[in-house]
């Protein structure tokens, strides 16, 4: 590894850039998207490189160096918003859940394959938020080989009810495509 050249920016990442530089660019993209929404420049933002939801406050995890979605949530919350975080990745977003465990201004909702059969081994129904924010963590762990019907039911019935109750003013979502039936590393069968 060699130190990167000065002025690295999105779309300008040399092959020798280190993990920090690349991870910082990804994290910066998610924060920049939220910033542009907060200023009114955009109504929505999409960051195809984001979604690194396993990183914790004190360590990397699951190939995630920095938790860009948590940074996006925190930026919106710090601007005075009640944030609904929706995680549709096949893996439970353990890092994001942990970072907002005691925060009553953030509701984390995750539909994922059960931690009994897939990394990171978390995301169970009993995980519901800390003492400072009970009920602000909602997990829908699906059994391995579950298909469209159970996933769609949770998304179309539970999520709208939670949103009606929580009344968020900002939405951050993570749309991992690894719950698809053809993904070789997981066991959900979404089409």
DAKASUL-V205740 format. One record per backbone hydrogen bond with DSSP energy under -0.5 kcal/mol. CO is the residue of the C=O (numbers start at 1). NH is the residue of the N-H. If there is no record, write none. Layout:
BEGIN
co nh
CO NH
CO NH
END
This chain:
BEGIN
co nh
5 8
9 12
12 14
14 17
16 2
18 22
19 23
20 24
21 25
22 26
23 27
24 28
25 29
26 30
27 31
28 32
29 33
30 34
31 35
32 36
33 37
34 38
35 39
36 41
36 42
37 40
46 48
47 50
51 53
52 55
53 95
53 96
59 56
61 64
63 65
64 61
66 68
67 71
68 72
69 73
70 74
71 75
72 76
73 77
74 78
75 79
76 81
77 80
81 83
82 169
82 170
83 85
83 107
84 86
84 172
85 87
85 109
86 88
86 174
87 111
90 113
92 94
93 97
94 98
95 99
96 100
97 100
98 101
100 103
101 130
102 104
103 106
105 83
106 108
107 85
107 109
108 138
109 87
110 112
110 140
112 142
114 117
114 118
118 121
124 127
126 128
128 135
128 136
128 137
130 133
133 136
136 108
138 110
140 112
140 142
142 114
143 146
146 189
147 151
148 152
149 153
150 154
151 155
152 156
153 157
153 158
154 158
154 159
157 161
158 162
159 163
160 164
161 165
162 166
163 167
170 84
172 86
174 88
177 180
179 190
180 183
183 186
187 145
189 148
190 181
END
